Amino acid sequence: MRKVFVILDCETLGNARKLFDLGWIALDSKGNELERFNALVSEVVESPWGRREIATDEFTSRKWADGTRKSDWYLAQIDAHSIPVMPWGEIMRELENVGVRHNAQLCVVAYNSAFDVSCIKASCEVYGVAMPSFVEIDLWAQAINHVCTTRKYRKYCEMNDAFTPAGFYRTNAETVGSYLLGDLEERHTALADCEVEAEIWRKVRKRHRKQIKGHGSPFKLGKRH
């Protein structure tokens, strides 16, 4: 059976049960884009507390390199109706229907998929929505196995001081994306991050087409010396 790869990312307000922004880009086995989707979760953004938490949450209050505050951008999108606002149940039906529309097995690909899938599962539990069936693929693990273990990647980290506070080589999407695609800034909005991760997926697939089971770990690469 052929597969459709849904490069997915979500944004939350502090914990998995407050997922408010979900996006994905669906690709075929050759990396061609089939469709894309982005929606804000109405149960959160239309709640009495949702707008307040978007404005004050530590993560959404951060500024991008151009000085724009992420929370201000989100509130502007909501006010301008630039991103659809949908109930969680409808969003899950859209996700499930990706496989149906393309007559393919649904594969969800995410960078640190354990986090994104746990957020989806938590939201399904909170709102009483059935969890869609899909194959989970961790893009982080694939990047570690096929990109981050190379000498060139280690050299890139050393030249750009790309290390964690504990001294490990960075393997996050922004660092891997900058190595593969050129300097970039992850916006940490769902669809924008999907665009970066879709490019990482395409690069990884060219290097090695086998899907890696399990999840990534920044500690696989060791510390600098």
URDAGI-V35624 format. One record per backbone hydrogen bond with DSSP energy under -1.0 kcal/mol. CO is the residue of the C=O (numbers start at 1). NH is the residue of the N-H. E is the energy in kcal/mol with one decimal. If there is no record, write none. Layout:
# URDAGI-V35624
co->[CO;CO]
nh->[NH;NH]
e->[E;E]
This chain:
# URDAGI-V35624
co->[2;4;5;6;7;9;11;11;15;18;20;21;22;23;24;25;26;26;27;28;32;35;37;39;40;41;41;42;44;49;50;51;52;53;57;59;60;62;64;68;69;70;71;72;73;74;75;76;77;84;86;87;88;89;90;91;92;93;95;97;98;99;100;105;106;107;108;109;110;112;112;113;114;115;116;117;118;119;120;121;122;123;124;135;137;138;139;140;141;142;143;143;147;150;151;152;153;154;155;156;157;161;162;164;167;168;172;173;174;175;176;177;178;189;190;191;192;193;194;195;196;197;198;199;200;201;202;203;204;217;222]
nh->[105;107;27;109;25;23;20;21;18;13;41;11;39;9;37;7;34;35;5;31;28;26;24;22;86;44;45;46;47;53;54;55;56;57;61;62;71;70;67;64;73;74;75;76;77;78;79;80;82;40;42;91;92;93;94;95;96;97;98;101;102;104;103;4;135;6;137;8;139;115;116;117;118;119;120;121;122;123;124;125;126;127;129;108;110;142;143;144;145;146;147;148;150;154;155;156;157;158;159;160;162;163;170;167;224;164;176;177;178;179;180;181;182;193;194;195;196;197;198;199;200;201;202;203;204;205;206;207;208;220;169]
e->[-2.9;-2.5;-2.9;-2.9;-1.9;-2.4;-2.5;-1.6;-2.1;-1.5;-2.1;-2.4;-2.2;-2.2;-2.6;-2.9;-3.5;-1.1;-2.7;-2.0;-2.1;-2.9;-2.5;-2.3;-2.7;-1.4;-2.5;-1.9;-1.4;-2.5;-2.4;-1.8;-1.4;-2.8;-1.7;-1.2;-1.9;-2.7;-2.1;-3.0;-2.0;-2.3;-2.5;-2.1;-2.1;-2.2;-2.5;-2.1;-2.3;-3.0;-2.5;-1.8;-2.4;-1.7;-2.2;-2.1;-2.6;-2.2;-1.2;-3.2;-1.5;-2.4;-1.1;-2.7;-2.6;-3.5;-2.8;-2.8;-2.3;-1.4;-1.2;-3.0;-1.7;-2.1;-2.2;-2.6;-2.4;-2.4;-2.3;-2.0;-2.5;-2.5;-2.4;-2.6;-1.8;-1.6;-2.6;-2.5;-2.4;-2.3;-2.2;-2.6;-1.6;-2.0;-2.6;-2.2;-2.5;-2.4;-2.4;-1.8;-2.7;-1.5;-2.4;-2.3;-1.8;-3.0;-2.6;-2.9;-2.1;-2.1;-2.4;-3.0;-1.6;-2.4;-1.8;-1.8;-1.4;-2.7;-2.6;-1.3;-1.9;-2.5;-2.2;-2.1;-2.8;-2.8;-1.6;-1.4;-2.6;-1.5;-1.2]
